[in-house]
Amino acid sequence: MPSSPSAPAARTTGGPRAARRGPWRCLRYPSMRWWSAANLVSNAGTWMQLTVQSLLVLDVTGSAAMAGVSLAVQAGPGLLLGLLGGAAVDAWPRKLTAAVSQALLGAIAFCTAALVAFDLLNVPLLLTLAAVTGIIATVDGPACALLGNDLVRTRDVPSAIALGSAVHSVGRLAGAALAGGAVALFGTATAFVANGLSFLCVAAVIPFLRLIDRSTDPDADDLGAQQPRGTAAAEARQGLRFFFGRPRLVALAAITGLAAVFGRNYGLTLAVLVTGPLAAGAGAFGTVSTALAVGGMVGAVLAGLLQRPSVRLVAAMAGAGALLQVAAGVTPGLALLVLLVVPMAMVESVSDTAGATVLQTEPPPHLRGRVLGVWRSLSTGWGLAGPPLIGLLMELAGPRAALVIGGVVIAGAATAGLALRPLLLRRASPARDPRPAPVPVPAATRPAAEAELVPTA
């Protein structure tokens, strides 16, 4: 398990300059190594379940519409309760919150497995389990995201987020591969049992994780200032005021929302393009999907090299991806499309890591859960709205035109945002920033080795 608190700091802060700037530099922290390994297992279990879940829902309900309702019921809490979930993460101990939420998600997976095994699962139970899962996820998502960041110094947060993206991709591939064999040998309930065990794996590791002491982190901009707690409604309002009072966060939401609606539904838009105008089959779309996965992995490696991600970088990546999307929309053949989707996925991965880093480091620590809660509500909204809107656009204009129009919209918004950035910065009022004044830490209280470091994040 991770080293004890008495382990020497040199194990996490030393090393050559290349190691301090490498894409996987966060793995110098023993706790991050354990956390990443546990999350790899958890992601594999999650994707084992997701691989068979849609088929299970269709089998239980007998209706594609009801299957969609179950997905909406699970996503609904993220849309409606995201901010309250983030406020809970800010108010409760981070490690305890993440451990309990992971254990509860594991219990739901085991419960579902038992219902499936004994043929007791019906529509009301299915919808209830979906709703409870969605409610727990509103707390689990920000708690686990911020806990991972608490294991590394501020400068290494981009590396930790990029590693999380890579772990997610590898877990997805492994889970999908394992699901087929496990279900064929032992039945559908096996996937839910595996997912439950994977949640317990994460919950078991959490108590042994060693959090970084921000008072010795030279890059931390808020060294643990304590804030008085108010009512749940007051806490939620404070999170909203902070988010919408920060032009950088509003701009990040605007460009990410546009990209999500008009440019990231590749599972839908590229599937229609491949099987329609390009006259290829399902196997060809499998090749395109593999190219997207490869591009995402390469992008995660590149994202790990980031030192100071910014909203400007997110906008630039969104614009680049939009231009590639326009090219994909007019591509004459499958081979060229496969070549184009690799950089499309790369810039998307870099953009995601940069945006997540801004979200998780821009607010002061006591507000980060609520900021992620606001983001969860917004992202759930555009995640639900995007597929129907882009589907309608494809119905009206065709897949090629939909890709081109979407790309032009995103590229235009990104260009306008970059051009207007100086004006927005001049109009931003520091008086509206609720960030508390940093608590000064005497230089003598910081380790000598850290005093010599030059902030890079």
Secondary structure, DSSP 8 states (H G I E B T S, - for coil): ----TTS-THHHH-S-HHHHHSTTGGGGSHHHHHHHHHHHHHHHHHHHHHHHHHHHHHHHH--HHHHHHHHHHHHHHHHHHHHHHHHHHHHS-HHHHHHHHHHHHHHHHHHHHHHHHTT---HHHHHHHHHHHHHHHHHHHHHHHHHHHTTS-GGGHHHHHHHHHHHHHHHHHHHHHHHHHHHHHH-THHHHHHHHHHHHHHHHHGGG-----GGG-TT-SS---------HHHHHHHHHHHHHT-HHHHHHHHHHHHHHHHT--HHHHHHHHHHTTT---HHHHHHHHHHHHHHHHHHHHHHTT-SS--HHHHHHHHHHHHHHHHHHHH--SHHHHHHHHHHHHHHHHHHHHHHHHHHHHSS-GGGHHHHHHHHHHHHHHHHHHHHHHHHHHHHHH-HHHHHHHHHHHHHHHHHHHHHHHHHHHHH--GGG----------GGGS-HHHHT-----
